[in-house]
Amino acid sequence: MIARAADVLRALKHENTGMSLGQIADRVELPRSTVQRIVNALIDEGLVMMSSPASGYRLGPEIQSLAKAGQIDAAEILHPVLARTSRATGETVDLAVMRNGAMIFVDQAAGSHRLRTVSAVGEVFPMGTTANGKAALALGSDDTARGVLLREFAGDEAKVARVMAQVERIRAGEFALDHDEHTEGISAIGTAFRDPTGLIYAVSIPVPSARFAAGLPTLEAQLAKLLQDIRKVGFS
């Protein structure tokens, strides 16, 4: 019964205007009478509500409360991992989340080098010229990536094609790189992953370009270890 109720809730997840009982029954492949009983029970719990007599049912207000209670504080969970990587490399390590076609910095472990890069938490960065942005694009579809890049590059197909080629290499197993693309004099390496709710996050290590090439093997090794540590705490 719980599994069937979950199927009904998933069917309604992307239907903000509502679904009829018949539409829900078709989607979850259950008899209409069974769906009616499940929907009535979910209504009693506030998990489903009547959208309107014409449009049927939609998710109820209790879903929002449960979602809020289950929100994951990725910055809090992952900060020890960022800090370990920063200590191992001496470089700044940034955590960003993908939202609305951009990367928003949510946490940072500052490096120990006298010459280091520092960005403020809350800053918004583009995706097509940053290591974390390219890594995040690689986790989505080609259509999503192209749409983001076309907006950023004002329709410049040549630039879009260059970054899409990088995206393909990232999908094949390479780390994302930024060679003086976003900020002159700063290069970066990055990788991306999803939290248990599906949000895309990325970790990047920005480095003054003068020492980036020489330090790249160490950065790659530490970023690979960071990914392993991240997966141990439930991210993928």
C-alpha positions in Angstrom: 0.0 0.0 0.0 2.8 2.4 0.8 4.6 1.7 -2.5 1.3 2.4 -4.4 0.8 5.6 -2.5 4.3 6.7 -3.3 3.6 5.9 -7.0 0.6 8.2 -6.9 2.6 11.0 -5.3 5.3 10.7 -7.9 2.7 10.8 -10.6 1.4 14.1 -9.2 4.9 15.6 -8.7 5.2 17.4 -12.0 1.5 18.1 -12.5 0.9 21.4 -10.8 -2.5 21.9 -12.6 -3.8 18.6 -11.3 -4.7 15.2 -12.6 -8.0 13.3 -12.7 -8.4 9.9 -11.1 -8.4 8.3 -14.5 -5.2 10.0 -15.5 -3.5 8.9 -12.3 -4.8 5.4 -12.7 -3.3 5.3 -16.2 0.0 6.7 -15.1 0.5 4.2 -12.2 -1.2 1.3 -13.9 -3.7 0.6 -11.1 -7.5 0.2 -11.2 -9.4 3.5 -10.8 -11.1 2.2 -7.6 -7.7 1.4 -6.0 -6.5 4.9 -6.9 -9.6 6.4 -5.4 -8.9 4.7 -2.1 -5.3 5.8 -2.1 -6.1 9.4 -3.0 -8.7 9.6 -0.3 -6.2 8.4 2.3 -3.6 10.9 1.1 -6.2 13.7 1.3 -6.9 12.8 4.9 -3.1 13.2 5.6 -2.8 16.5 3.7 -0.5 15.0 1.1 -3.0 15.4 -1.7 -5.6 18.1 -2.3 -8.4 18.8 -4.8 -7.0 21.3 -7.4 -10.5 22.0 -8.8 -13.5 19.9 -9.8 -12.4 20.3 -13.4 -8.7 19.6 -13.1 -8.6 16.9 -10.4 -6.0 16.4 -7.8 -2.5 17.8 -6.9 0.0 17.5 -4.2 -1.1 18.9 -0.8 0.5 21.4 1.6 1.9 18.7 3.9 4.3 17.7 1.1 6.0 21.1 1.3 6.4 20.7 5.1 8.0 17.3 4.7 10.2 18.5 1.9 11.5 21.4 4.0 12.2 19.1 7.0 14.1 16.8 4.7 16.3 19.5 3.1 20.0 18.6 3.0 22.6 21.1 4.1 25.3 20.1 1.6 27.6 22.9 2.8 27.6 21.6 6.4 27.9 17.9 5.4 30.7 18.5 2.9 32.8 21.2 4.6 35.1 18.7 6.3 35.8 17.1 2.9 36.5 20.5 1.4 38.8 21.4 4.3 40.8 18.1 4.0 41.3 18.8 0.3 42.4 22.3 0.9 44.9 21.2 3.5 46.3 18.5 1.1 46.7 21.0 -1.8 47.2 24.3 0.0 44.6 25.7 -2.4 41.2 27.1 -1.9 38.3 24.6 -2.5 34.9 25.9 -3.5 31.4 24.3 -3.3 28.7 25.6 -5.6 25.2 24.6 -6.5 23.6 24.8 -9.9 20.5 27.0 -10.0 18.7 28.7 -12.9 21.5 28.1 -15.3 24.3 29.5 -13.1 26.6 28.3 -10.3 26.0 29.8 -6.8 28.9 29.5 -4.3 27.6 28.0 -1.1 30.8 27.2 0.8 34.6 27.5 0.7 37.7 26.2 2.4 40.4 28.9 2.0 43.9 27.8 0.9 47.1 28.4 2.8 49.3 29.8 0.0 50.0 33.5 0.4 48.9 33.9 -3.3 45.5 32.3 -3.4 42.0 32.8 -4.9 39.0 33.7 -2.8 35.4 34.1 -3.9 32.6 35.2 -1.6 29.8 32.7 -0.6 26.7 33.7 -2.5 28.5 34.9 -5.6 26.9 33.8 -8.9 29.2 32.5 -11.6 28.5 31.5 -15.3 28.7 27.9 -16.4 30.4 27.9 -19.8 33.7 29.5 -18.7 34.1 27.9 -15.2 35.3 24.5 -14.2 32.4 23.9 -11.8 29.9 25.1 -14.4 31.2 22.8 -17.1 31.3 19.9 -14.7 27.7 20.6 -13.7 26.6 20.8 -17.3 28.0 17.4 -18.0 25.5 15.9 -15.5 22.5 17.2 -17.5 21.2 16.7 -21.0 22.7 18.1 -24.1 19.6 20.3 -24.6 20.0 21.8 -21.2 23.7 22.4 -21.7 23.2 24.0 -25.1 20.4 26.2 -23.8 22.6 27.5 -21.0 25.6 28.1 -23.3 23.6 29.8 -26.0 22.3 32.3 -23.5 25.8 32.9 -22.0 27.5 33.2 -25.4 24.7 35.2 -27.0 24.1 32.6 -29.6 27.8 32.2 -30.7 27.7 28.6 -32.0 31.5 28.3 -32.3 31.9 28.9 -28.5 29.0 26.6 -27.7 30.5 23.8 -29.8 33.9 24.2 -28.0 32.4 23.9 -24.6 30.1 21.1 -25.6 33.2 19.2 -26.8 34.6 19.7 -23.3 31.4 18.5 -21.7 31.6 15.3 -23.7 35.2 14.7 -22.4 34.0 15.3 -18.9 31.3 12.8 -19.3 33.9 10.3 -20.6 35.8 10.7 -17.3 38.0 13.8 -17.5 37.9 16.6 -14.9 36.5 20.0 -15.9 39.1 22.7 -16.6 39.1 26.4 -16.8 42.3 27.9 -18.3 42.1 31.6 -17.7 38.6 31.6 -19.2 36.5 33.2 -16.5 39.2 35.3 -14.9 42.6 36.1 -16.4 45.4 34.7 -14.3 43.2 32.1 -12.6 42.7 28.5 -13.7 40.6 25.8 -12.1 39.8 22.1 -12.0 36.4 20.8 -11.0 34.0 17.9 -10.7 30.2 17.7 -10.1 27.8 15.3 -8.4 24.2 15.2 -7.2 22.8 15.3 -3.7 20.2 12.7 -2.6 17.4 15.0 -3.8 18.9 15.4 -7.3 20.4 18.9 -7.0 23.6 19.3 -8.9 26.6 20.5 -6.9 30.2 21.1 -8.0 33.5 21.4 -6.3 36.3 23.4 -7.9 39.9 24.2 -7.0 40.9 27.6 -8.4 44.6 28.3 -8.6 46.7 31.2 -9.9 47.6 30.1 -13.4 51.3 30.5 -12.8 51.4 27.3 -10.7 48.4 25.5 -12.2 50.1 23.3 -14.7 52.8 22.1 -12.4 50.3 21.3 -9.6 47.7 19.7 -11.9 48.6 16.0 -11.1 48.3 16.6 -7.4 45.0 18.5 -7.9 43.6 15.6 -10.0 44.6 13.1 -7.4 43.1 15.0 -4.5 39.9 15.8 -6.5 39.5 12.0 -7.2 39.9 11.3 -3.5 37.4 14.1 -2.7 34.8 12.4 -5.0 35.3 9.1 -3.1 34.8 10.8 0.2 31.7 12.6 -1.1 30.1 9.4 -2.2 30.7 7.9 1.2 28.3 10.4 2.7 25.5 9.7 0.3 26.2 12.0 -2.7 26.6 10.6 -6.2 
